[in-house]
Amino acid sequence: MLHEFPLPEWAHAILDLRRRLGLSQSEFGSRLHYSAMAVSRWETGKQEPTSRSFIQLGNMAGQPDCWLFWTRAGLKSSDLRQMFPGTRAIARMSASMEFDIVHAGSGTKSKRPRGAPKLQLVAVPLLNMDAGTIGQSGGQFADFDSASAEEVIAAPAFWCPNPVQTNCLRVRGTSMSPLINDGDIVAVDGSQTNPEELDRKIVVAWHRQNGLSLARFVAADGVHLLESENRDYSPVSVDKDRKWQIVGKVLWWIRRGP
């Protein structure tokens, strides 16, 4: 006789979220870059999502259900306030505001409610892999879904046009200095990979041997190059080596103060 175990709370939450959004398992999984089979395993409690996936699920859920997922990823509500600049004025302002979490992947903007203003935030996972500048090797996985989140960064919603496909990476190397330094953190939008729309933009690209690389993408006279800010480093031709692929566009970067 088979013994049926009760579903864990997180499995119920995922099932309820998918039904609330009116999505099939395939549609729901595609927004998170997972298969319908993976979603099925989550909803039946057979496999728990990664911390990164829980963060993305929280972004999709919005307030107040986001905390069912974010807590599972190790994020606390107090963490969000601590991530903002620490002046007393900003602390008082944020204390009087409600947090409004952007619904990732919805394609629509939520209307600002009447009454107290809402601060729209996106929880962006900081993955445990590096993006190396030219001359340095980076993470070996082009698929961010294979990486786990070691931290979470709270960012304004207008900084993240595609929250469900935005991840943060640490930078390794100095060839993009002084614009982007070794140890900085870059936010990468994995939905922006079309070379025709990325001329002169900073991107993260992937190569089987070099791993993840951070550089400025240049399309000139039918030639695609990855260039460094430091001219001591020679450009890398993407066209001559078809093993290169663009992983995403860099939206913004941050660094720790001195």
RODO-2510 file (C-alpha; in nm, 4 decimals, decimal comma):
residues 258
     n   res          X          Y          Z
     1     m     0,0000     0,0000     0,0000
     2     l     0,1398     0,3373    -0,1028
     3     h     0,1714     0,6025     0,1642
     4     e     0,0975     0,9540     0,0396
     5     f     0,2875     1,2292     0,2124
     6     p     0,1315     1,5748     0,2426
     7     l     0,2623     1,8330    -0,0025
     8     p     0,5055     2,0867     0,1431
     9     e     0,3880     2,4468     0,1666
    10     w     0,6206     2,5627    -0,1099
    11     a     0,4709     2,3094    -0,3541
    12     h     0,1187     2,4349    -0,2764
    13     a     0,2396     2,7935    -0,3254
    14     i     0,3843     2,7177    -0,6698
    15     l     0,0676     2,5416    -0,7817
    16     d    -0,1507     2,8275    -0,6543
    17     l     0,0688     3,0869    -0,8276
    18     r     0,0531     2,9096    -1,1623
    19     r    -0,3243     2,8757    -1,1399
    20     r    -0,3635     3,2389    -1,0371
    21     l    -0,1649     3,3465    -1,3436
    22     g    -0,3749     3,1170    -1,5638
    23     l    -0,0737     2,9421    -1,7149
    24     s    -0,0118     2,5851    -1,8188
    25     q     0,2904     2,4072    -1,6735
    26     s     0,4702     2,4578    -2,0043
    27     e     0,3926     2,8324    -2,0169
    28     f     0,4809     2,8773    -1,6514
    29     g     0,8086     2,6912    -1,6918
    30     s     0,9080     2,8857    -2,0033
    31     r     0,8948     3,2123    -1,8094
    32     l     1,1470     3,0664    -1,5678
    33     h     1,3441     2,8791    -1,8368
    34     y     1,2400     2,5419    -1,7009
    35     s     1,0506     2,2549    -1,8601
    36     a     0,6932     2,1566    -1,7859
    37     m     0,8328     1,8397    -1,6288
    38     a     1,0373     2,0474    -1,3823
    39     v     0,7270     2,2464    -1,2871
    40     s     0,5389     1,9209    -1,2366
    41     r     0,8111     1,7939    -1,0018
    42     w     0,7875     2,1183    -0,8024
    43     e     0,4094     2,1052    -0,7740
    44     t     0,4106     1,7428    -0,6625
    45     g     0,6838     1,8072    -0,4075
    46     k     0,9243     1,5627    -0,5731
    47     q     1,1952     1,8246    -0,6289
    48     e     1,2438     2,1600    -0,4589
    49     p     1,3400     2,4608    -0,6742
    50     t     1,6806     2,6225    -0,6328
    51     s     1,7155     2,9405    -0,4290
    52     r     1,7467     3,1350    -0,7537
    53     s     1,4183     2,9892    -0,8769
    54     f     1,2466     3,0797    -0,5507
    55     i     1,3624     3,4399    -0,5988
    56     q     1,2187     3,4449    -0,9514
    57     l     0,8940     3,2897    -0,8284
    58     g     0,8679     3,5666    -0,5698
    59     n     0,9153     3,8293    -0,8400
    60     m     0,6350     3,6686    -1,0384
    61     a     0,4025     3,6438    -0,7396
    62     g     0,4221     4,0050    -0,6226
    63     q     0,3021     4,1286    -0,2852
    64     p     0,2201     3,9729    -0,0469
    65     d     0,2763     3,6204    -0,1785
    66     c     0,6370     3,6941    -0,2759
    67     w     0,7490     3,6254     0,0794
    68     l     0,6314     3,2637     0,0605
    69     f     0,9047     3,2134    -0,1977
    70     w     1,1668     3,4660    -0,0900
    71     t     1,1742     3,3297     0,2647
    72     r     1,2480     2,9876     0,1178
    73     a     1,5424     3,1446    -0,0658
    74     g     1,6710     3,2895     0,2618
    75     l     1,5605     3,6502     0,2059
    76     k     1,4075     3,8473     0,4926
    77     s     1,1971     4,1625     0,4680
    78     s     1,4548     4,3476     0,6779
    79     d     1,7197     4,2627     0,4167
    80     l     1,5512     4,4865     0,1587
    81     r     1,5730     4,7979     0,3754
    82     q     1,9361     4,7247     0,4571
    83     m     2,0242     4,7161     0,0891
    84     f     1,9357     5,0826     0,0381
    85     p     2,1664     5,3783     0,1160
    86     g     2,1819     5,4195     0,4919
    87     t     2,0936     5,7826     0,5529
    88     r     1,8329     5,8490     0,8180
    89     a     1,6187     6,0441     0,5727
    90     i     1,5967     5,7512     0,3336
    91     a     1,5360     5,5118     0,6214
    92     r     1,2428     5,7230     0,7420
    93     m     1,1081     5,7503     0,3889
    94     s     1,1308     5,3756     0,3226
    95     a     0,9710     5,2999     0,6593
    96     s     0,6626     5,4993     0,5576
    97     m     0,6338     5,3311     0,2179
    98     e     0,4958     4,9958     0,1217
    99     f     0,7057     4,7651    -0,0907
   100     d     0,5445     4,6824    -0,4239
   101     i     0,7153     4,3888    -0,5922
   102     v     0,7063     4,3912    -0,9718
   103     h     0,5354     4,0929    -1,1353
   104     a     0,8077     3,9455    -1,3508
   105     g     0,7132     3,8260    -1,6956
   106     s     0,3629     3,9722    -1,6835
   107     g     0,4261     4,2188    -1,9625
   108     t     0,2099     4,4775    -1,7870
   109     k     0,2760     4,7534    -1,5397
   110     s     0,0879     4,7660    -1,2144
   111     k    -0,1061     5,0821    -1,1383
   112     r     0,0014     5,2899    -0,8418
   113     p    -0,2641     5,2542    -0,5726
   114     r    -0,4186     5,5468    -0,3957
   115     g    -0,2869     5,6506    -0,0598
   116     a     0,0668     5,5754     0,0517
   117     p     0,3242     5,5592    -0,2291
   118     k     0,4726     5,2229    -0,3114
   119     l     0,8344     5,1463    -0,3744
   120     q     0,8651     4,9022    -0,6638
   121     l     1,1495     4,6562    -0,6183
   122     v     1,2908     4,3522    -0,7924
   123     a     1,4897     4,0881    -0,6068
   124     v     1,7841     4,0025    -0,8328
   125     p     1,9879     3,6893    -0,7541
   126     l     2,3654     3,7266    -0,7318
   127     l     2,4904     3,4010    -0,8823
   128     n     2,7937     3,2122    -0,7603
   129     m     2,9832     3,2555    -1,0868
   130     d     3,2080     3,5266    -1,2298
   131     a     3,2153     3,7137    -1,5588
   132     g     3,5788     3,7455    -1,6577
   133     t     3,6987     4,0424    -1,8570
   134     i     3,9151     3,9749    -2,1618
   135     g     4,2321     3,8083    -2,0404
   136     q     4,0564     3,6362    -1,7505
   137     s     3,8503     3,3189    -1,7518
   138     g     3,4941     3,3322    -1,6200
   139     g     3,2182     3,0946    -1,5165
   140     q     3,1915     2,7879    -1,7349
   141     f     2,8114     2,7781    -1,7659
   142     a     2,6232     2,9783    -2,0275
   143     d     2,2928     2,8689    -1,8728
   144     f     2,2301     3,0749    -1,5577
   145     d     1,9674     2,8223    -1,4466
   146     s     2,2500     2,5840    -1,3593
   147     a     2,3914     2,8300    -1,1012
   148     s     2,2747     2,8888    -0,7473
   149     a     2,2173     3,2276    -0,5838
   150     e     2,4557     3,3188    -0,3036
   151     e     2,3051     3,6614    -0,2297
   152     v     2,0097     3,8784    -0,3330
   153     i     2,0206     4,2400    -0,4502
   154     a     1,7101     4,4599    -0,4289
   155     a     1,6920     4,6911    -0,7305
   156     p     1,4406     4,9537    -0,8484
   157     a     1,1931     4,8038    -1,0909
   158     f     1,2814     5,0461    -1,3704
   159     w     1,6385     4,9116    -1,3642
   160     c     1,5118     4,5652    -1,4582
   161     p     1,2885     4,5673    -1,7685
   162     n     1,2857     4,1848    -1,7731
   163     p     1,3107     4,0795    -1,4071
   164     v     1,2621     3,7066    -1,4548
   165     q     1,5675     3,6950    -1,6858
   166     t     1,7914     3,9301    -1,4879
   167     n     2,0803     3,7988    -1,2800
   168     c     2,3871     3,9508    -1,1188
   169     l     2,7458     3,8324    -1,1624
   170     r     3,0735     3,9336    -1,0032
   171     v     3,3422     4,0706    -1,2339
   172     r     3,6890     3,9194    -1,2502
   173     g     3,9735     4,1035    -1,4216
   174     t     4,0778     4,4607    -1,5028
   175     s     4,0513     4,4967    -1,8808
   176     m     3,7193     4,6872    -1,8496
   177     s     3,8694     4,9375    -1,6031
   178     p     3,8165     5,2173    -1,5208
   179     l     3,4544     5,1747    -1,6313
   180     i     3,3985     4,8388    -1,4600
   181     n     3,6539     4,7159    -1,2082
   182     d     3,7569     4,3809    -1,0707
   183     g     3,5103     4,2793    -0,8000
   184     d     3,2219     4,4942    -0,9282
   185     i     2,8775     4,3384    -0,9689
   186     v     2,6971     4,3562    -1,3039
   187     a     2,3287     4,2920    -1,3745
   188     v     2,2718     4,0925    -1,6938
   189     d     1,9457     4,0767    -1,8895
   190     g     1,9401     3,7347    -2,0535
   191     s     1,6499     3,8297    -2,2816
   192     q     1,8646     4,0779    -2,4798
   193     t     2,0903     3,8700    -2,7045
   194     n     2,0185     4,0021    -3,0556
   195     p     2,3520     4,1255    -3,2018
   196     e     2,1723     4,3800    -3,4219
   197     e     2,0476     4,5608    -3,1110
   198     l     2,3675     4,5455    -2,9058
   199     d     2,6201     4,7512    -3,1029
   200     r     2,8455     4,9441    -2,8576
   201     k     2,6624     4,7885    -2,5606
   202     i     2,8374     4,6035    -2,2797
   203     v     2,7490     4,2356    -2,2860
   204     v     2,8346     3,9051    -2,1258
   205     a     2,9319     3,6421    -2,3818
   206     w     3,0240     3,2769    -2,3387
   207     h     3,2905     3,0590    -2,4938
   208     r     3,3485     2,6908    -2,4337
   209     q     3,7114     2,7482    -2,3345
   210     n     3,7027     3,1005    -2,1893
   211     g     3,3739     3,0760    -2,0024
   212     l     3,1748     3,3936    -1,9361
   213     s     3,3377     3,7132    -2,0630
   214     l     3,2462     4,0768    -2,0049
   215     a     3,3202     4,3185    -2,2891
   216     r     3,1784     4,5842    -2,5188
   217     f     3,0152     4,4339    -2,8270
   218     v     3,0973     4,6123    -3,1532
   219     a     2,9357     4,5481    -3,4907
   220     a     3,1301     4,7282    -3,7640
   221     d     3,1327     4,6552    -4,1378
   222     g     2,9798     4,3142    -4,0842
   223     v     3,2412     4,2171    -3,8247
   224     h     3,1507     4,1418    -3,4650
   225     l     3,4091     4,2135    -3,1957
   226     l     3,4394     4,2046    -2,8191
   227     e     3,6409     4,5065    -2,7037
   228     s     3,7916     4,6059    -2,3700
   229     e     3,7980     4,9558    -2,2228
   230     n     4,1701     4,9090    -2,1709
   231     r     4,3281     4,9382    -2,5165
   232     d     4,6246     4,7272    -2,4076
   233     y     4,3975     4,4278    -2,4687
   234     s     4,3324     4,3284    -2,8293
   235     p     3,9709     4,2884    -2,9481
   236     v     3,8339     3,9376    -2,9835
   237     s     3,6640     3,8465    -3,3115
   238     v     3,3338     3,6729    -3,2523
   239     d     3,2776     3,5963    -3,6198
   240     k     3,6003     3,4002    -3,6603
   241     d     3,5141     3,1744    -3,3681
   242     r     3,1548     3,0529    -3,3849
   243     k     3,1869     2,9039    -3,0376
   244     w     3,1068     3,2458    -2,8910
   245     q     2,7483     3,3270    -2,7961
   246     i     2,5973     3,6350    -2,6333
   247     v     2,4413     3,5523    -2,2984
   248     g     2,2865     3,8924    -2,2252
   249     k     2,3175     4,2687    -2,2051
   250     v     2,4635     4,4392    -1,8998
   251     l     2,1990     4,6727    -1,7552
   252     w     2,3960     4,8327    -1,4706
   253     w     2,6805     4,7685    -1,2297
   254     i     2,7625     4,8496    -0,8714
   255     r     3,0765     4,8531    -0,6565
   256     r     3,1597     4,8714    -0,2916
   257     g     3,2687     5,2136    -0,1726
   258     p     3,6246     5,2744    -0,0479
***
